[in-house]
Every structure is written in C-alpha cells, then in structure tokens.
Amino acid sequence: MSRAAIDITREVCPMTWVRVKLALEALEPGDVLEVHLTGDEPRRNLPRNARDDGHQVEPLTEHLDGSATLVITVGTP
C-alpha cells in the first residue's frame, strides 16, 4: 500500500475531479490519496464522485486556514 497526495486548492470544478480522478487511476487498489482542497463545490462533489467510482472516502478534515483534506482509499475496479 502506498500513499500519494495532490493539492487542488487552485483548481475549480470540474478540473478538481479531473485531477483527482487521474491521480486515483495512477494508484493501485488499497492505496491512499490525500486531496488538499478549498471551496464548497469540491467539498460537496469530490466525496460523492469518489464513492460513485467505488472508492472509500473518509470524512473531510477541516483546517483553520479554510482548506480541507479528503482521504480516499482506492477501491477495486
């Protein structure tokens, strides 16, 4: 199992999901992707999109600077 991280704080939807999806596709089942994000749309859309694609999503971790971290474990295709 490996861990990867991606920072999409400067991206806007739909590019936020495109960047996350590409990062997830580069990983193996069971690997973990940490996504650093900002904004309401990514907070709503990314967890749902990841679950819809069969990945395990942990609750968002909110940070004092207004950003958040989403942890996604890659599911099996």
N, C-alpha and C positions, 0 to 999 in steps of 0.2 A: 504494500500500500504506500502510495506517495501522496504528498500534499503540494498543491500549487496555489498561487494567489494571483488575482487580477484586480486592477484599480480602474473602475469605470466612472469615477466621480466627475470626469469632464465630458462624459458621453450623455446623449439624450436618446430617448426612445425613438425609434425601435433599435438603434445601434447598441443600446445596453444589452438587449437579449442576444443580438447577433454576436457580440464579443464574448458573452458568457457561453453561448451555445458552441462556438468554435473552440473555446478553452475546454469545455466538457468533452467534446469529441476527441480531443487530443489525449484524454486520460483513459485509464482502464477502469472497469467495474471495481468498486470498492475504494478508489482513490477519492481524495477530498479536494474540493476547490473552495477557497475563501474569496469572496467577492466584496470589495470595498466600494460602497455606493453612496449616493446622495439623491434626494428628490423623492417626491411622492409616487410618481409613476413606477420607478424601479422597485420601490418598497412594495407596491401592490402587485406588479406584473411578474417580476422575476421569480418569486417563490412559486406562484401559480404555474408559470411556464415550465419551470424545472420539474415540479410534481407531475404535470401533464406529460412530460417526456420520460417519466419513470424514475426520477432521481429522488433521493431522500433529502428533505430540506429541514434544517433546524431553525428555530425562531431567530429573528433578527436580533443582533446585539447592537443597541444604540450607543453612540459615543457623544461626549459633551460638545464636540465641535459641529454637531448636526449631521454627521455622517453615520453610516451603519455598516456592519459586516454580516454577510449572509454566508452560511456554511452549507455546502451542497456535497453530499456523497453520491458518487456516480453509481447509477443503477445498471442492471444488466439490460442489454438491448432486446 
